[in-house]
Amino acid sequence: MAGQDSVKTAARTLDLLEIFAKARAPLSLTEIAQRINAPISSCHSLVRTLQSRGYVYILDHRKRVYPTKRLLTIAQAIARHDPLLEKLTPILEGLMKATGETVLLGKRQGDQITYLEVIEGSHIVRYTSSPGDLKPLHSSAIGKSLLGQMEAAELAALLARLKLPRVTENTVTDAKALTEELDASRARGWYQTLGENIVDVMAISISRHLLDETLGVALAGPIARMQQNRDAYLAHLMEVGAAFDSLAAELRGL
């Protein structure tokens, strides 16, 4: 029970911090409790602990709570020394500047994809997401690019147990059809989604091995613009793949 309580406390702490990003304003204990669906007594203990560690402060007026910048400072220090991102971010930023589209870097975590980096495009109308967002393997371009790296038997076993929910009306939910698409995409060297994760968004992706990790890189944007510029975008994406390969060779030689 102690372990379960610790996990619940950790989840509530993260929930508490995340609601401030949505609220964008100080909140009372009652408002916090309602938004994270937790007892006021539990929220009071969490707030007191976070306050004692310098992560939140209490406004004297109406006793409302708001985070300090301590969490931001720690997050920035962590991000600056990410063993993958400090080397890959300049390459990803170059891809965004060359295309104007949103660039995504992702890694498989269990049965999902986690975005490690998101560099939003420069177009007014663009795809938006955030680092840490989770996406399904079968309906995301990065997910498909990583599935495409698997051996046939391993892939078949995964798809046999993996649920393939319909995220949009365009999502491929049949394991056989998905396998055939992955085979064709592997042969041409890149993968795509066409309104399968978000109805009006198209994404193209490749995957590469780096530091014993398999990573996926994708470009995402509105379907019409992505289709119109697909060949040019693919050329830039393949240049990123070559840059990843060169970096991987350099790191192996160190």
C-alpha positions in Angstrom: 0.0 0.0 0.0 2.9 2.3 0.8 4.1 2.0 -2.8 0.7 2.6 -4.2 0.3 5.7 -2.0 3.6 7.0 -3.3 2.6 6.5 -6.9 -0.7 8.3 -6.2 1.1 11.2 -4.5 3.5 11.5 -7.4 0.6 11.6 -9.9 -1.3 14.2 -7.9 1.8 16.3 -7.7 2.2 16.3 -11.5 -1.5 16.9 -11.9 -1.3 19.9 -9.6 1.6 21.4 -11.5 -0.1 20.8 -14.9 -3.4 22.5 -13.9 -1.6 25.8 -13.5 -0.4 25.6 -17.2 -4.1 25.3 -18.1 -5.5 27.8 -15.6 -2.8 30.4 -16.2 -3.8 32.1 -12.9 -3.5 31.5 -9.2 -5.9 28.9 -7.7 -7.3 28.3 -4.3 -7.0 25.0 -2.5 -10.7 24.3 -3.3 -10.1 25.0 -7.0 -7.0 22.8 -7.0 -8.9 19.9 -5.3 -11.8 20.2 -7.8 -9.5 20.2 -10.8 -7.4 17.2 -9.8 -10.2 15.4 -8.2 -8.5 15.0 -4.8 -9.4 15.7 -1.2 -8.7 19.2 0.0 -6.6 17.7 2.9 -4.3 15.9 0.3 -4.0 19.1 -1.7 -3.1 21.1 1.4 -0.3 18.6 2.2 1.0 18.7 -1.4 1.0 22.5 -1.5 2.7 22.8 1.9 5.4 20.4 0.7 5.9 22.2 -2.6 6.0 25.5 -0.8 8.6 24.3 1.6 10.8 23.2 -1.4 10.3 26.6 -3.2 8.1 25.3 -6.0 5.0 27.3 -5.2 4.2 30.4 -3.2 1.0 31.6 -1.5 -0.5 35.0 -2.3 -1.7 36.7 0.8 -4.8 38.0 -1.0 -7.4 35.2 -0.8 -4.7 32.6 -0.1 -4.3 31.5 -3.6 -1.4 29.3 -4.8 0.9 29.8 -7.8 4.2 28.1 -8.9 7.5 29.9 -8.7 10.1 29.7 -11.5 12.1 27.1 -9.6 10.6 24.3 -11.7 11.4 26.2 -14.9 15.0 26.7 -13.8 15.5 23.0 -13.0 13.8 22.0 -16.3 16.1 24.3 -18.3 19.2 22.9 -16.6 18.0 19.4 -17.3 17.2 20.2 -21.0 20.6 21.9 -21.6 22.4 18.6 -20.8 20.1 16.1 -22.5 22.6 13.6 -24.1 20.5 13.4 -27.2 19.0 16.9 -27.6 22.1 18.9 -27.2 23.6 17.3 -30.3 20.4 16.9 -32.3 18.6 20.2 -31.7 20.7 22.2 -34.2 20.0 19.6 -36.9 16.3 19.7 -36.1 16.2 23.5 -36.1 17.8 23.5 -39.5 15.0 21.2 -40.8 12.4 23.6 -39.4 14.0 26.6 -41.0 14.3 24.8 -44.4 10.7 23.8 -44.5 8.8 26.1 -42.1 6.9 23.0 -40.8 6.9 21.6 -37.2 9.7 19.1 -36.5 9.2 16.3 -34.1 11.7 13.9 -32.5 10.3 10.9 -30.8 11.2 7.6 -29.1 9.2 4.5 -28.4 8.2 4.1 -24.7 6.2 0.9 -24.3 3.3 0.9 -26.6 3.4 4.6 -27.3 5.6 7.3 -28.8 6.9 10.1 -26.6 7.9 13.3 -28.2 11.4 14.3 -26.9 11.6 17.5 -28.9 9.0 19.7 -30.7 10.2 22.6 -32.8 7.1 24.5 -34.0 7.0 25.6 -37.6 7.1 29.2 -38.7 3.8 29.2 -40.7 0.8 30.9 -39.1 -1.2 27.7 -39.6 0.9 24.9 -38.3 0.8 21.6 -36.3 1.4 22.1 -32.6 2.4 19.7 -29.9 4.7 19.6 -26.8 7.7 17.6 -25.6 6.4 14.8 -23.5 3.2 14.3 -25.5 2.3 10.6 -26.0 1.0 9.3 -29.4 -0.1 5.9 -30.5 2.3 3.7 -32.5 -0.1 2.9 -35.2 -1.5 6.3 -36.0 1.6 8.5 -35.7 4.3 8.9 -38.4 7.1 8.4 -35.9 5.3 5.4 -34.5 5.1 3.9 -38.0 8.8 4.6 -38.7 9.8 2.8 -35.5 7.4 -0.1 -36.1 9.1 -0.4 -39.5 12.4 -1.1 -37.9 11.1 -4.3 -36.2 11.8 -7.8 -37.4 8.7 -9.4 -39.0 8.1 -11.9 -36.2 8.5 -9.3 -33.5 6.2 -6.9 -35.4 3.6 -9.6 -35.8 3.7 -10.5 -32.2 3.3 -6.9 -31.2 0.4 -6.2 -33.5 -1.3 -9.4 -32.3 -1.6 -8.0 -28.8 -1.7 -4.3 -29.5 -5.0 -2.5 -29.6 -5.3 -0.4 -32.8 -8.0 2.1 -31.8 -9.6 4.4 -34.4 -8.2 7.8 -33.6 -9.8 9.4 -36.6 -11.8 8.0 -39.5 -8.6 7.7 -41.5 -6.7 5.6 -38.9 -5.5 2.2 -40.1 -6.9 -0.3 -37.5 -6.4 -3.6 -39.4 -3.1 -5.3 -38.5 -2.7 -6.9 -41.9 -3.2 -3.6 -43.7 -0.8 -1.8 -41.4 1.8 -4.5 -41.9 1.5 -4.1 -45.7 1.8 -0.3 -45.4 4.9 -0.7 -43.2 6.5 -3.0 -45.7 5.9 -0.6 -48.6 7.2 2.3 -46.5 10.3 0.5 -45.5 11.1 -0.2 -49.1 10.8 3.4 -50.1 12.7 4.6 -47.0 10.1 6.9 -45.3 6.7 6.7 -43.6 3.6 8.9 -43.4 0.3 9.5 -41.8 -2.5 11.3 -43.7 -5.1 12.6 -41.2 -4.7 9.4 -39.1 -3.9 11.1 -35.8 -5.4 14.5 -36.4 -7.8 14.8 -39.3 -6.3 17.7 -41.2 -2.6 16.9 -40.5 -0.1 15.0 -42.6 3.3 13.9 -41.3 6.3 12.2 -43.0 8.9 10.4 -40.9 12.2 8.5 -40.9 14.0 6.7 -38.1 17.7 6.4 -37.3 19.9 4.7 -34.7 22.0 6.9 -32.4 23.8 6.1 -29.2 22.1 2.7 -29.1 18.7 4.4 -29.4 16.2 4.2 -32.2 14.7 7.7 -32.8 12.1 8.9 -35.2 12.1 12.4 -36.9 9.0 13.8 -38.5 7.7 16.8 -40.3 4.0 17.7 -39.7 1.7 20.3 -41.1 -1.6 20.9 -42.9 -2.4 18.2 -45.5 -2.7 20.5 -48.5 0.7 22.2 -47.8 2.4 19.0 -47.0 1.2 17.3 -50.1 2.1 20.3 -52.3 5.7 20.3 -50.9 6.2 16.7 -50.2 9.1 16.0 -52.5 11.1 19.0 -51.3 10.3 18.2 -47.7 11.4 14.6 -48.2 14.7 15.8 -49.6 15.3 17.9 -46.5 14.2 15.1 -44.2 16.7 12.7 -45.9 19.4 15.3 -45.3 18.6 15.1 -41.6 18.8 11.3 -41.8 22.3 11.6 -43.3 23.3 14.1 -40.6 22.1 11.6 -38.0 24.1 8.8 -39.6 27.2 11.0 -39.7 26.8 11.9 -36.0 26.2 8.3 -35.1 29.5 7.3 -36.9 31.3 10.1 -35.1 30.0 9.0 -31.7 31.0 5.4 -32.4 34.5 6.5 -33.1 34.9 8.4 -29.8 
